[in-house]
Amino acid sequence: MIDSFPKPIWRCIRVEIGHGSDVNMNDILDETCGVAAEIAQSPEAAYQLVNLKQPTGQELAAEIQAQQAAFVYVHDQNCFLTPDQIPNLQDLSLLEAFARFVKSKDAGHSAPQILYVDAALPEATVEELAKAGIQYIVYWSEERPGSQLIAAHFGHAFCAALRNPVTTVPEAFAVASHACHVHLGSKSGPGQAPAALPCLRSAQTPALPSNNSVPLPQLEGMDLSQGIAAVVPDWDSVRLLAPHAELRLLACGQASLIAPHRLSFLGEALRAMLVLEVRQLTVTSQTPTHRVPAHLPAGCTALRCEIQSASGGCAKVVLGGPQEVLKNPALVEHALRQTLSADALSLQFKLPPPSLPVPIAQSSDDIAGGTPLVDALAVTSVWVVQLLRMLCSDSKFRMLAALGIAAVGCTTTSSFTQSDAGRFTALTHLTSAVPESLDPILLPSSWPAPAPLGPIAYNTLPAQQHPSSGSVQMDGQRSSSQAAAGNTTSTGSRGRPAKEPKLAVPELASVSWSSDRPELSVCTPHQLLEDMRGFLEVRRGRQLQSSTFPEAILNGSQLDLNALYRAVCSRGGYGMGSGVNWAGQVFPRMANFTNTHKMTGVGNALKRHYQALCLDYELAHPEDLDKQEASG
């Protein structure tokens, strides 16, 4: 749990070392060095830059002290003259002298928070720098130095993530790593060698943010050490009313970008970016709704709130809950932070179904400087589309451009520069134009011929499946007939209303998986959960702790994922649609069920949890489904 967030005024020192070059390095760095270029493009409020050329260790330490610099970026000026791999840092004397000087008892100088070295360093040098008190050291391994293009892309994404006032360095490192995997076609898992990326020397392991990173509110006279639900009555009745929406993105890349493992990395990065935006949001206005949504518990009311994210983006949402809770502005704000962070993690990319051709890359000089672009479709909530469109139009918000998102719907990314266009065009040449290593279970074994130019008509969820949320247009706006009610995400659960016949299960982005567990009928709960956790680790590209998996909460306790998966499979699987009675048949079989529960949207919550945690796993294990139910 993160308790507080520093304001990101990064005072930076850029250090050039090396000799013998007559080239204007400023021009070279603007085009090839991601960190230097991103800092140079940043508004003054985000980064303040001082340049040093070939200083001594004492001069560097003195300048850090004078500028109170938290970020020091070191590069060899000769490193960026060729597009080859990152070389070893030949002259280690500066860093070694700096470490000795800072550690000396009479120096009186403090170390910077971040040292970013765009060169390969020996582990012994890294260790000495860490002993000098540098909290975070980003560097390249001598064993896997990487390429200049990857270094530039990683540097852009890392510094773009740090612009957010609530992003920690390990989180920025994890987001930048995912940004690289998206555009390098990297796969994780047994036998797969990921692309060479920088290393992070830190006491903290790089990890994407989760909804557990929402800080607790400061409430006078309340001890929140045991959790807010322990001291605030009916806290579990507070819920977010979030109508469903389709999110259409234009992403930089060739057709190979629309592949399960690459979309999974992009989805993880976008979900992390959304959590970073809303986990420290502020409520700018709140007004009672004209009428209370009928599906809220008795005694509840609803507020229409306008929020501002950490980077200044805005969105409008509806929060329902007990009147006493919604009277407290601090509780309203915390409830929105918690529910929106949870809802952000449900964003899912969809693959074209087998009946449709692969989308082909197109380009336009008016969008992303002519970079090849492909159409990608995701399922999310209306507020996400609103927020992304707002951030997309902000020329100071660089994270979307760093991820290669050229447009959200019909809104182009205004921060996308010509330098970005050149970098992403070069990245597209590293991967083939044909999807790679597709899972034969999830996708057809052979892809049909490319479609003609024009938008791809994906097989999306029909609007009639969400009757209580009204119609949601492609750009995320709701129709005039839409009621206040919609998808619900509670402080203890998440859900979306749905009424549908037997479903054609959408193709969600996933990865190949080889399971070692026995048949479901003889598989123990522990074996099933460990197998599901391993599957999600491969799919999401990050580690999930066995002790806390799954992190989802339902009816005040940890989600009984074992019973949820078995109950749905015994009824033919998710594709049975209305054949699965989520509230009446699935919920009573779970450990979360109590006869006195007050949850009104439990069926929708269970379906949402299943979509987020089980659906891809079910698609990879068709043998788990009850065949008689599925054919009935």
DAGILIN-V858728 format. One record per helix or strand of 3 or more residues. SS is the DSSP state (~ for helix, > for strand). FROM is the first residue (numbers start at 1). LEN is the number of residues. If there is no record, write none. Layout:
SS FROM LEN
SS FROM LEN
This chain:
> 10 8
~ 25 8
~ 34 8
> 47 7
~ 57 11
> 71 6
~ 79 3
~ 93 11
> 114 8
~ 123 9
> 136 6
~ 148 15
~ 169 16
> 199 3
~ 211 3
~ 228 3
~ 235 3
> 239 3
> 244 9
~ 255 3
~ 260 19
> 282 7
> 300 9
> 314 9
~ 323 4
~ 329 16
> 348 4
~ 368 3
> 373 9
~ 382 11
~ 399 5
> 405 4
~ 418 11
~ 463 7
> 488 3
~ 525 16
~ 561 9
~ 574 6
~ 582 8
~ 602 12
~ 615 6
~ 622 3
~ 627 5
